[in-house]
Amino acid sequence: MVGLLIVTAFALFANDNAEFFKDVEVKREQGCTFTYVGKQYARQHVPHIAWGEHVYFSMEPCKENDDA
């Protein structure tokens, strides 16, 4: 019963965050990695792990951005 509950919770989490996971995969292919950036306001165009309105981990830098 506990196993079923865990599987259901994971499935709901994955479904709710599917767009985020797809974006992260695309960014990884571009050479991005999750990096600790300290307490900052979340930027919507950058994949991040937010706590409320603040972000502590952000997916950057990307290889293509290093050349700019």
PDB file with one MODEL, atoms N, CA, C and O in Angstrom:
MODEL        1
ATOM      1  N   MET A   1       0.822  -1.199   0.000  1.00  0.00           N
ATOM      2  CA  MET A   1       0.000   0.000   0.000  1.00  0.00           C
ATOM      3  C   MET A   1       0.867   1.265   0.000  1.00  0.00           C
ATOM      4  O   MET A   1       0.570   2.221  -0.716  1.00  0.00           O
ATOM      5  N   VAL A   2       1.924   1.270   0.792  1.00  0.00           N
ATOM      6  CA  VAL A   2       2.821   2.419   0.857  1.00  0.00           C
ATOM      7  C   VAL A   2       3.523   2.591  -0.489  1.00  0.00           C
ATOM      8  O   VAL A   2       3.715   3.714  -0.955  1.00  0.00           O
ATOM      9  N   GLY A   3       3.905   1.471  -1.110  1.00  0.00           N
ATOM     10  CA  GLY A   3       4.555   1.528  -2.420  1.00  0.00           C
ATOM     11  C   GLY A   3       3.653   2.158  -3.461  1.00  0.00           C
ATOM     12  O   GLY A   3       4.109   2.953  -4.282  1.00  0.00           O
ATOM     13  N   LEU A   4       2.380   1.810  -3.432  1.00  0.00           N
ATOM     14  CA  LEU A   4       1.412   2.381  -4.370  1.00  0.00           C
ATOM     15  C   LEU A   4       1.276   3.885  -4.157  1.00  0.00           C
ATOM     16  O   LEU A   4       1.173   4.651  -5.116  1.00  0.00           O
ATOM     17  N   LEU A   5       1.277   4.294  -2.910  1.00  0.00           N
ATOM     18  CA  LEU A   5       1.184   5.714  -2.584  1.00  0.00           C
ATOM     19  C   LEU A   5       2.407   6.466  -3.110  1.00  0.00           C
ATOM     20  O   LEU A   5       2.270   7.557  -3.663  1.00  0.00           O
ATOM     21  N   ILE A   6       3.596   5.893  -2.942  1.00  0.00           N
ATOM     22  CA  ILE A   6       4.828   6.521  -3.422  1.00  0.00           C
ATOM     23  C   ILE A   6       4.829   6.623  -4.942  1.00  0.00           C
ATOM     24  O   ILE A   6       5.186   7.663  -5.495  1.00  0.00           O
ATOM     25  N   VAL A   7       4.433   5.553  -5.615  1.00  0.00           N
ATOM     26  CA  VAL A   7       4.384   5.559  -7.080  1.00  0.00           C
ATOM     27  C   VAL A   7       3.382   6.597  -7.575  1.00  0.00           C
ATOM     28  O   VAL A   7       3.661   7.315  -8.535  1.00  0.00           O
ATOM     29  N   THR A   8       2.231   6.683  -6.937  1.00  0.00           N
ATOM     30  CA  THR A   8       1.203   7.658  -7.329  1.00  0.00           C
ATOM     31  C   THR A   8       1.712   9.086  -7.116  1.00  0.00           C
ATOM     32  O   THR A   8       1.516   9.951  -7.969  1.00  0.00           O
ATOM     33  N   ALA A   9       2.356   9.327  -5.989  1.00  0.00           N
ATOM     34  CA  ALA A   9       2.891  10.667  -5.720  1.00  0.00           C
ATOM     35  C   ALA A   9       3.946  11.045  -6.754  1.00  0.00           C
ATOM     36  O   ALA A   9       3.961  12.177  -7.237  1.00  0.00           O
ATOM     37  N   PHE A  10       4.832  10.104  -7.100  1.00  0.00           N
ATOM     38  CA  PHE A  10       5.854  10.373  -8.098  1.00  0.00           C
ATOM     39  C   PHE A  10       5.225  10.650  -9.461  1.00  0.00           C
ATOM     40  O   PHE A  10       5.654  11.565 -10.164  1.00  0.00           O
ATOM     41  N   ALA A  11       4.209   9.867  -9.844  1.00  0.00           N
ATOM     42  CA  ALA A  11       3.542  10.062 -11.133  1.00  0.00           C
ATOM     43  C   ALA A  11       2.875  11.439 -11.198  1.00  0.00           C
ATOM     44  O   ALA A  11       2.953  12.111 -12.227  1.00  0.00           O
ATOM     45  N   LEU A  12       2.234  11.857 -10.137  1.00  0.00           N
ATOM     46  CA  LEU A  12       1.597  13.175 -10.108  1.00  0.00           C
ATOM     47  C   LEU A  12       2.646  14.283 -10.196  1.00  0.00           C
ATOM     48  O   LEU A  12       2.450  15.263 -10.914  1.00  0.00           O
ATOM     49  N   PHE A  13       3.755  14.136  -9.474  1.00  0.00           N
ATOM     50  CA  PHE A  13       4.840  15.115  -9.518  1.00  0.00           C
ATOM     51  C   PHE A  13       5.411  15.217 -10.928  1.00  0.00           C
ATOM     52  O   PHE A  13       5.593  16.319 -11.447  1.00  0.00           O
ATOM     53  N   ALA A  14       5.693  14.072 -11.552  1.00  0.00           N
ATOM     54  CA  ALA A  14       6.267  14.049 -12.899  1.00  0.00           C
ATOM     55  C   ALA A  14       5.305  14.667 -13.906  1.00  0.00           C
ATOM     56  O   ALA A  14       5.732  15.402 -14.797  1.00  0.00           O
ATOM     57  N   ASN A  15       4.023  14.381 -13.778  1.00  0.00           N
ATOM     58  CA  ASN A  15       3.033  14.933 -14.696  1.00  0.00           C
ATOM     59  C   ASN A  15       2.924  16.448 -14.546  1.00  0.00           C
ATOM     60  O   ASN A  15       2.856  17.166 -15.544  1.00  0.00           O
ATOM     61  N   ASP A  16       2.906  16.933 -13.325  1.00  0.00           N
ATOM     62  CA  ASP A  16       2.802  18.375 -13.077  1.00  0.00           C
ATOM     63  C   ASP A  16       4.034  19.134 -13.565  1.00  0.00           C
ATOM     64  O   ASP A  16       3.931  20.310 -13.914  1.00  0.00           O
ATOM     65  N   ASN A  17       5.189  18.484 -13.595  1.00  0.00           N
ATOM     66  CA  ASN A  17       6.439  19.144 -13.945  1.00  0.00           C
ATOM     67  C   ASN A  17       7.005  18.690 -15.283  1.00  0.00           C
ATOM     68  O   ASN A  17       8.191  18.887 -15.546  1.00  0.00           O
ATOM     69  N   ALA A  18       6.185  18.089 -16.126  1.00  0.00           N
ATOM     70  CA  ALA A  18       6.660  17.531 -17.402  1.00  0.00           C
ATOM     71  C   ALA A  18       7.306  18.605 -18.284  1.00  0.00           C
ATOM     72  O   ALA A  18       8.344  18.351 -18.895  1.00  0.00           O
ATOM     73  N   GLU A  19       6.719  19.779 -18.358  1.00  0.00           N
ATOM     74  CA  GLU A  19       7.273  20.853 -19.190  1.00  0.00           C
ATOM     75  C   GLU A  19       8.656  21.272 -18.677  1.00  0.00           C
ATOM     76  O   GLU A  19       9.568  21.512 -19.468  1.00  0.00           O
ATOM     77  N   PHE A  20       8.804  21.357 -17.368  1.00  0.00           N
ATOM     78  CA  PHE A  20      10.095  21.700 -16.769  1.00  0.00           C
ATOM     79  C   PHE A  20      11.139  20.644 -17.117  1.00  0.00           C
ATOM     80  O   PHE A  20      12.256  20.986 -17.503  1.00  0.00           O
ATOM     81  N   PHE A  21      10.791  19.371 -16.987  1.00  0.00           N
ATOM     82  CA  PHE A  21      11.737  18.294 -17.282  1.00  0.00           C
ATOM     83  C   PHE A  21      12.160  18.305 -18.747  1.00  0.00           C
ATOM     84  O   PHE A  21      13.326  18.058 -19.054  1.00  0.00           O
ATOM     85  N   LYS A  22      11.226  18.589 -19.654  1.00  0.00           N
ATOM     86  CA  LYS A  22      11.572  18.679 -21.080  1.00  0.00           C
ATOM     87  C   LYS A  22      12.539  19.833 -21.332  1.00  0.00           C
ATOM     88  O   LYS A  22      13.511  19.686 -22.072  1.00  0.00           O
ATOM     89  N   ASP A  23      12.268  20.972 -20.717  1.00  0.00           N
ATOM     90  CA  ASP A  23      13.137  22.144 -20.882  1.00  0.00           C
ATOM     91  C   ASP A  23      14.530  21.875 -20.318  1.00  0.00           C
ATOM     92  O   ASP A  23      15.530  22.274 -20.915  1.00  0.00           O
ATOM     93  N   VAL A  24      14.597  21.207 -19.182  1.00  0.00           N
ATOM     94  CA  VAL A  24      15.889  20.869 -18.589  1.00  0.00           C
ATOM     95  C   VAL A  24      16.682  19.961 -19.523  1.00  0.00           C
ATOM     96  O   VAL A  24      17.888  20.147 -19.689  1.00  0.00           O
ATOM     97  N   GLU A  25      16.024  18.988 -20.129  1.00  0.00           N
ATOM     98  CA  GLU A  25      16.719  18.076 -21.036  1.00  0.00           C
ATOM     99  C   GLU A  25      17.286  18.814 -22.245  1.00  0.00           C
ATOM    100  O   GLU A  25      18.410  18.540 -22.667  1.00  0.00           O
ATOM    101  N   VAL A  26      16.521  19.743 -22.803  1.00  0.00           N
ATOM    102  CA  VAL A  26      17.001  20.550 -23.932  1.00  0.00           C
ATOM    103  C   VAL A  26      18.198  21.385 -23.500  1.00  0.00           C
ATOM    104  O   VAL A  26      19.190  21.474 -24.223  1.00  0.00           O
ATOM    105  N   LYS A  27      18.107  21.995 -22.326  1.00  0.00           N
ATOM    106  CA  LYS A  27      19.211  22.832 -21.832  1.00  0.00           C
ATOM    107  C   LYS A  27      20.463  21.992 -21.557  1.00  0.00           C
ATOM    108  O   LYS A  27      21.577  22.453 -21.806  1.00  0.00           O
ATOM    109  N   ARG A  28      20.294  20.770 -21.049  1.00  0.00           N
ATOM    110  CA  ARG A  28      21.455  19.899 -20.819  1.00  0.00           C
ATOM    111  C   ARG A  28      22.163  19.578 -22.118  1.00  0.00           C
ATOM    112  O   ARG A  28      23.392  19.528 -22.167  1.00  0.00           O
ATOM    113  N   GLU A  29      21.391  19.359 -23.172  1.00  0.00           N
ATOM    114  CA  GLU A  29      21.984  19.091 -24.481  1.00  0.00           C
ATOM    115  C   GLU A  29      22.774  20.296 -24.983  1.00  0.00           C
ATOM    116  O   GLU A  29      23.698  20.142 -25.782  1.00  0.00           O
ATOM    117  N   GLN A  30      22.419  21.489 -24.521  1.00  0.00           N
ATOM    118  CA  GLN A  30      23.130  22.712 -24.901  1.00  0.00           C
ATOM    119  C   GLN A  30      24.327  22.971 -23.987  1.00  0.00           C
ATOM    120  O   GLN A  30      25.057  23.943 -24.183  1.00  0.00           O
ATOM    121  N   GLY A  31      24.532  22.107 -22.992  1.00  0.00           N
ATOM    122  CA  GLY A  31      25.685  22.241 -22.113  1.00  0.00           C
ATOM    123  C   GLY A  31      25.413  22.953 -20.801  1.00  0.00           C
ATOM    124  O   GLY A  31      26.353  23.315 -20.094  1.00  0.00           O
ATOM    125  N   CYS A  32      24.165  23.161 -20.463  1.00  0.00           N
ATOM    126  CA  CYS A  32      23.826  23.819 -19.201  1.00  0.00           C
ATOM    127  C   CYS A  32      23.883  22.816 -18.049  1.00  0.00           C
ATOM    128  O   CYS A  32      23.693  21.616 -18.246  1.00  0.00           O
ATOM    129  N   THR A  33      24.147  23.320 -16.859  1.00  0.00           N
ATOM    130  CA  THR A  33      24.119  22.502 -15.653  1.00  0.00           C
ATOM    131  C   THR A  33      23.465  23.295 -14.529  1.00  0.00           C
ATOM    132  O   THR A  33      23.479  24.526 -14.536  1.00  0.00           O
ATOM    133  N   PHE A  34      22.880  22.569 -13.548  1.00  0.00           N
ATOM    134  CA  PHE A  34      22.337  23.255 -12.379  1.00  0.00           C
ATOM    135  C   PHE A  34      23.483  23.739 -11.527  1.00  0.00           C
ATOM    136  O   PHE A  34      24.395  22.977 -11.206  1.00  0.00           O
ATOM    137  N   THR A  35      23.440  25.012 -11.157  1.00  0.00           N
ATOM    138  CA  THR A  35      24.490  25.653 -10.391  1.00  0.00           C
ATOM    139  C   THR A  35      23.868  26.396  -9.217  1.00  0.00           C
ATOM    140  O   THR A  35      22.817  27.019  -9.366  1.00  0.00           O
ATOM    141  N   TYR A  36      24.505  26.335  -8.054  1.00  0.00           N
ATOM    142  CA  TYR A  36      24.049  27.117  -6.909  1.00  0.00           C
ATOM    143  C   TYR A  36      24.345  28.583  -7.195  1.00  0.00           C
ATOM    144  O   TYR A  36      25.496  28.951  -7.427  1.00  0.00           O
ATOM    145  N   VAL A  37      23.313  29.423  -7.179  1.00  0.00           N
ATOM    146  CA  VAL A  37      23.477  30.841  -7.484  1.00  0.00           C
ATOM    147  C   VAL A  37      23.169  31.732  -6.290  1.00  0.00           C
ATOM    148  O   VAL A  37      23.241  32.956  -6.397  1.00  0.00           O
ATOM    149  N   GLY A  38      22.831  31.137  -5.166  1.00  0.00           N
ATOM    150  CA  GLY A  38      22.478  31.926  -3.996  1.00  0.00           C
ATOM    151  C   GLY A  38      21.035  32.411  -4.097  1.00  0.00           C
ATOM    152  O   GLY A  38      20.336  32.085  -5.057  1.00  0.00           O
ATOM    153  N   LYS A  39      20.597  33.170  -3.133  1.00  0.00           N
ATOM    154  CA  LYS A  39      19.210  33.646  -3.088  1.00  0.00           C
ATOM    155  C   LYS A  39      19.026  34.792  -4.076  1.00  0.00           C
ATOM    156  O   LYS A  39      19.596  35.870  -3.911  1.00  0.00           O
ATOM    157  N   GLN A  40      18.218  34.539  -5.106  1.00  0.00           N
ATOM    158  CA  GLN A  40      17.907  35.532  -6.132  1.00  0.00           C
ATOM    159  C   GLN A  40      16.429  35.423  -6.481  1.00  0.00           C
ATOM    160  O   GLN A  40      15.776  34.432  -6.155  1.00  0.00           O
ATOM    161  N   TYR A  41      15.913  36.442  -7.141  1.00  0.00           N
ATOM    162  CA  TYR A  41      14.554  36.343  -7.653  1.00  0.00           C
ATOM    163  C   TYR A  41      14.557  35.437  -8.878  1.00  0.00           C
ATOM    164  O   TYR A  41      15.493  35.471  -9.676  1.00  0.00           O
ATOM    165  N   ALA A  42      13.520  34.635  -9.027  1.00  0.00           N
ATOM    166  CA  ALA A  42      13.427  33.686 -10.134  1.00  0.00           C
ATOM    167  C   ALA A  42      13.268  34.423 -11.458  1.00  0.00           C
ATOM    168  O   ALA A  42      12.519  35.395 -11.558  1.00  0.00           O
ATOM    169  N   ARG A  43      13.989  33.942 -12.480  1.00  0.00           N
ATOM    170  CA  ARG A  43      13.837  34.456 -13.845  1.00  0.00           C
ATOM    171  C   ARG A  43      13.069  33.396 -14.617  1.00  0.00           C
ATOM    172  O   ARG A  43      13.513  32.252 -14.713  1.00  0.00           O
ATOM    173  N   GLN A  44      11.934  33.764 -15.163  1.00  0.00           N
ATOM    174  CA  GLN A  44      11.035  32.793 -15.783  1.00  0.00           C
ATOM    175  C   GLN A  44      11.636  32.106 -17.005  1.00  0.00           C
ATOM    176  O   GLN A  44      11.260  30.972 -17.305  1.00  0.00           O
ATOM    177  N   HIS A  45      12.546  32.743 -17.712  1.00  0.00           N
ATOM    178  CA  HIS A  45      13.110  32.161 -18.930  1.00  0.00           C
ATOM    179  C   HIS A  45      14.268  31.201 -18.653  1.00  0.00           C
ATOM    180  O   HIS A  45      14.790  30.582 -19.581  1.00  0.00           O
ATOM    181  N   VAL A  46      14.673  31.071 -17.386  1.00  0.00           N
ATOM    182  CA  VAL A  46      15.783  30.187 -17.019  1.00  0.00           C
ATOM    183  C   VAL A  46      15.241  29.074 -16.132  1.00  0.00           C
ATOM    184  O   VAL A  46      14.602  29.363 -15.120  1.00  0.00           O
ATOM    185  N   PRO A  47      15.478  27.797 -16.483  1.00  0.00           N
ATOM    186  CA  PRO A  47      15.035  26.717 -15.598  1.00  0.00           C
ATOM    187  C   PRO A  47      15.677  26.877 -14.220  1.00  0.00           C
ATOM    188  O   PRO A  47      16.869  27.163 -14.111  1.00  0.00           O
ATOM    189  N   HIS A  48      14.881  26.690 -13.180  1.00  0.00           N
ATOM    190  CA  HIS A  48      15.381  26.908 -11.829  1.00  0.00           C
ATOM    191  C   HIS A  48      14.596  26.061 -10.841  1.00  0.00           C
ATOM    192  O   HIS A  48      13.534  25.525 -11.156  1.00  0.00           O
ATOM    193  N   ILE A  49      15.144  25.956  -9.644  1.00  0.00           N
ATOM    194  CA  ILE A  49      14.452  25.325  -8.530  1.00  0.00           C
ATOM    195  C   ILE A  49      14.134  26.448  -7.563  1.00  0.00           C
ATOM    196  O   ILE A  49      15.022  26.976  -6.893  1.00  0.00           O
ATOM    197  N   ALA A  50      12.860  26.810  -7.493  1.00  0.00           N
ATOM    198  CA  ALA A  50      12.461  27.983  -6.705  1.00  0.00           C
ATOM    199  C   ALA A  50      11.935  27.577  -5.335  1.00  0.00           C
ATOM    200  O   ALA A  50      11.382  26.493  -5.150  1.00  0.00           O
ATOM    201  N   TRP A  51      12.122  28.468  -4.403  1.00  0.00           N
ATOM    202  CA  TRP A  51      11.521  28.353  -3.083  1.00  0.00           C
ATOM    203  C   TRP A  51      10.725  29.631  -2.889  1.00  0.00           C
ATOM    204  O   TRP A  51      11.277  30.667  -2.517  1.00  0.00           O
ATOM    205  N   GLY A  52       9.436  29.553  -3.141  1.00  0.00           N
ATOM    206  CA  GLY A  52       8.615  30.758  -3.144  1.00  0.00           C
ATOM    207  C   GLY A  52       8.952  31.582  -4.374  1.00  0.00           C
ATOM    208  O   GLY A  52       8.917  31.068  -5.492  1.00  0.00           O
ATOM    209  N   GLU A  53       9.278  32.856  -4.183  1.00  0.00           N
ATOM    210  CA  GLU A  53       9.634  33.708  -5.317  1.00  0.00           C
ATOM    211  C   GLU A  53      11.142  33.767  -5.538  1.00  0.00           C
ATOM    212  O   GLU A  53      11.613  34.422  -6.468  1.00  0.00           O
ATOM    213  N   HIS A  54      11.893  33.086  -4.686  1.00  0.00           N
ATOM    214  CA  HIS A  54      13.349  33.097  -4.790  1.00  0.00           C
ATOM    215  C   HIS A  54      13.876  31.796  -5.379  1.00  0.00           C
ATOM    216  O   HIS A  54      13.230  30.751  -5.307  1.00  0.00           O
ATOM    217  N   VAL A  55      15.056  31.887  -5.958  1.00  0.00           N
ATOM    218  CA  VAL A  55      15.707  30.736  -6.559  1.00  0.00           C
ATOM    219  C   VAL A  55      17.090  30.584  -5.925  1.00  0.00           C
ATOM    220  O   VAL A  55      17.779  31.566  -5.648  1.00  0.00           O
ATOM    221  N   TYR A  56      17.471  29.345  -5.707  1.00  0.00           N
ATOM    222  CA  TYR A  56      18.792  29.058  -5.156  1.00  0.00           C
ATOM    223  C   TYR A  56      19.655  28.295  -6.154  1.00  0.00           C
ATOM    224  O   TYR A  56      20.877  28.440  -6.161  1.00  0.00           O
ATOM    225  N   PHE A  57      19.020  27.481  -6.998  1.00  0.00           N
ATOM    226  CA  PHE A  57      19.720  26.727  -8.031  1.00  0.00           C
ATOM    227  C   PHE A  57      19.147  27.112  -9.384  1.00  0.00           C
ATOM    228  O   PHE A  57      17.930  27.134  -9.568  1.00  0.00           O
ATOM    229  N   SER A  58      20.021  27.412 -10.322  1.00  0.00           N
ATOM    230  CA  SER A  58      19.602  27.830 -11.656  1.00  0.00           C
ATOM    231  C   SER A  58      20.377  27.022 -12.686  1.00  0.00           C
ATOM    232  O   SER A  58      21.509  26.614 -12.428  1.00  0.00           O
ATOM    233  N   MET A  59      19.779  26.786 -13.852  1.00  0.00           N
ATOM    234  CA  MET A  59      20.430  26.000 -14.890  1.00  0.00           C
ATOM    235  C   MET A  59      21.168  26.934 -15.825  1.00  0.00           C
ATOM    236  O   MET A  59      20.585  27.469 -16.768  1.00  0.00           O
ATOM    237  N   GLU A  60      22.442  27.128 -15.568  1.00  0.00           N
ATOM    238  CA  GLU A  60      23.295  27.978 -16.363  1.00  0.00           C
ATOM    239  C   GLU A  60      24.751  27.703 -16.023  1.00  0.00           C
ATOM    240  O   GLU A  60      24.962  27.040 -15.007  1.00  0.00           O
ATOM    241  N   PRO A  61      25.738  28.113 -16.715  1.00  0.00           N
ATOM    242  CA  PRO A  61      25.658  28.738 -18.028  1.00  0.00           C
ATOM    243  C   PRO A  61      25.606  27.691 -19.125  1.00  0.00           C
ATOM    244  O   PRO A  61      25.990  26.541 -18.911  1.00  0.00           O
ATOM    245  N   CYS A  62      25.140  28.079 -20.277  1.00  0.00           N
ATOM    246  CA  CYS A  62      25.108  27.202 -21.444  1.00  0.00           C
ATOM    247  C   CYS A  62      26.331  27.483 -22.299  1.00  0.00           C
ATOM    248  O   CYS A  62      26.842  28.603 -22.309  1.00  0.00           O
ATOM    249  N   LYS A  63      26.800  26.478 -23.011  1.00  0.00           N
ATOM    250  CA  LYS A  63      27.973  26.636 -23.865  1.00  0.00           C
ATOM    251  C   LYS A  63      27.765  27.731 -24.906  1.00  0.00           C
ATOM    252  O   LYS A  63      28.673  28.515 -25.182  1.00  0.00           O
ATOM    253  N   GLU A  64      26.549  27.779 -25.489  1.00  0.00           N
ATOM    254  CA  GLU A  64      26.301  28.776 -26.532  1.00  0.00           C
ATOM    255  C   GLU A  64      26.333  30.191 -25.973  1.00  0.00           C
ATOM    256  O   GLU A  64      26.611  31.132 -26.717  1.00  0.00           O
ATOM    257  N   ASN A  65      26.055  30.370 -24.680  1.00  0.00           N
ATOM    258  CA  ASN A  65      26.098  31.695 -24.072  1.00  0.00           C
ATOM    259  C   ASN A  65      27.518  32.113 -23.723  1.00  0.00           C
ATOM    260  O   ASN A  65      27.775  33.305 -23.552  1.00  0.00           O
ATOM    261  N   ASP A  66      28.455  31.164 -23.611  1.00  0.00           N
ATOM    262  CA  ASP A  66      29.828  31.503 -23.276  1.00  0.00           C
ATOM    263  C   ASP A  66      30.525  32.245 -24.400  1.00  0.00           C
ATOM    264  O   ASP A  66      31.447  33.020 -24.148  1.00  0.00           O
ATOM    265  N   ASP A  67      30.093  32.020 -25.660  1.00  0.00           N
ATOM    266  CA  ASP A  67      30.711  32.648 -26.814  1.00  0.00           C
ATOM    267  C   ASP A  67      30.246  34.079 -27.010  1.00  0.00           C
ATOM    268  O   ASP A  67      30.900  34.854 -27.708  1.00  0.00           O
ATOM    269  N   ALA A  68      29.136  34.434 -26.410  1.00  0.00           N
ATOM    270  CA  ALA A  68      28.544  35.762 -26.631  1.00  0.00           C
ATOM    271  C   ALA A  68      29.306  36.849 -25.917  1.00  0.00           C
ATOM    272  O   ALA A  68      28.937  38.020 -26.002  1.00  0.00           O
TER     273      ALA A  68
ENDMDL
END
